[in-house]
């Protein structure tokens, strides 16, 4: 049986750090390749620069065949009780990037995250998230069409800690907020250390999306991307 895969890609482009003022970065010039990395060790996948109070990102996912599944199976922080079949970096070079596999038996999906630095991290990075249904997946009440019917929702968070800004370009106003965004989603922002940056989220052209007969399929189509923002207390940002 040919298993279905789905994937999304993220591209962050940023200006090179200004090295004329030593206080602008805690890293020596020859260590700029270490600027970006998965420096959020309590998460399955979270990227940020080695800068205090700056941009941070994180990946969350869950199976969503029914309401009960999504209430108890959202993956975010690394937990020992979630019944993982294993997770960790298969390949990793701190100066170039790597590939990680999360074997999520409970959600019936294997998640592969790839992370590659552009020009040694000076120009940003590219990340790719790929999901593959597991052969041993236990189908939920809302699954149809065998293991390939396993439904997985993916959330990618983009946060700003401290001074700076980040916002979605046209993704939270009018019809886009209600019906979702077709195609790529673009975030722009700036910080004193990073300068201006842009984060682009796009999905693979080979993706196929599950269907269902619930009225919400018309109101919020599953092949769209939804963008929401919120403010959280400073003491909760580390989460």
Secondary structure, 3 states (H helix, E strand, C coil): CCCCEEEEEEEEEECCCCCCCHHHCCCCHHHHHHCEECCCCCECCCCEECCCCCEEEEEEEEECCCHHHHHHCCECECCCCCCCCEEEEEEEECCCEEEEEEEECCCCEEEEEEEEEHHHHCCEEEEEEEEEECCCCCCCCCCCCHHHHCCEEEEEEEEECCCCEEEECCCCCCHHHHHCECCCEEEEEEECCCEEEEEEEEECCCCCCCCCCCCHHHHCCCCCECCCCCCCCHHHCCC
